[in-house]
Amino acid sequence: MNNPFSKEYAEDKTDLNLIESALKGDKDALEELITRHQDWIYNIALHMVFYSDEAKDITQEVLIKIITNLSSFKGKSQFRTWVYRIVVNHVLNMKKSKGEKMHSTNFKQYGETIDKTPDIELQVNKDDDFDMNLVVEEVKFSCIFGMLMCLDREQRIIFILGALFGIPDYAGSEIMQITKSNFRKKLSRARYDLFNFMNNKCGLINKSNPCHCTNKTRALINSGYINPKKLLFNTNYIYRIKQVAGRKVEIFTDYFERKGSELLLDLPFQKSPDFVEYIRKLINNDEFKEIFNFN
């Protein structure tokens, strides 16, 4: 899968060729351009807002912005810089999402919420008509996404770009419109805040820590927070982040940072809804026909 944050992408001219063809009226080129980026935009949005329905709406809104402004791209910067700056500006300025309203807090409060969730020894009941292993993994993914909600928006997007998708500081600084040094500092701070919390709370990092996914699963099912019949994260994916991003766990001197990084890179990389059919309907609009010289 094409990783727009990789070194190989930076040397690839495919997007530029597709843009040139699309602006000359080639609908297939425009569709291919969207296909190359929709999964990445969707996964950035999903990690920003928690819920897939909102991530879908954000992706659709961003794609419209990209398409309607494509003719303004003059090649003065890399296309990925131009595209993902649109993504970043959108998610930093969007209204408060449902996921942020439900989960957005600070790490202290999030830890207190975890502590209040009862520990129940996990046993599979005869009435459970679902795979409990998948549900336990869903609890793990949901908890990590909840931790991301504890970062403020700027920290969160920098963490997603830098720590998850491995964007280099020079590209991250261009997208965020800050210096390379500032990008590294903000990423380092976000890493510290999140890994410090995991070090003190997560049983997957340290077995002596208070929170263990298996012990929280039944309580979260009973409360309705986890729906075994409608998983949010442990579904609809083929790859893990470490596979699509080509990421290896960095060499951390701190054991807990290494374990935390392993957990994060093992998160699913979701397949986005296919927006090509939506785009096909959209470009039949007279405004779009004029932009792209479509017949």
Buried (B, 14 or more C-beta within 10 A) or exposed (E): EBBBBBEEBBEBEEBEEBBEBBBEBBBEBBBBBBBBBBBBBBBBBBBBBBBBEBBBBBBBEBBBBBBEEBEEBEEEEBBBBBBBBBBBBBBEEBEEBEBBEEBBBEBEEBBEEBEEBEBBEBEEEEEEEEEBEEBBBBBBBBBBBBBBBBBEBBBBBBBBBBBBBBBBBEBBBBBBEBEBEBBBEBBEBBBEBBBBBBBBBBBBBBEEBBBBBBBBBBBBBEEEEBEBEEBBBBBEBEBBBBEBBBBEBEEBEEEBBBBBBEBBBBBBBBBBBEBEEBBEEBBEEEEBEEBBEBE
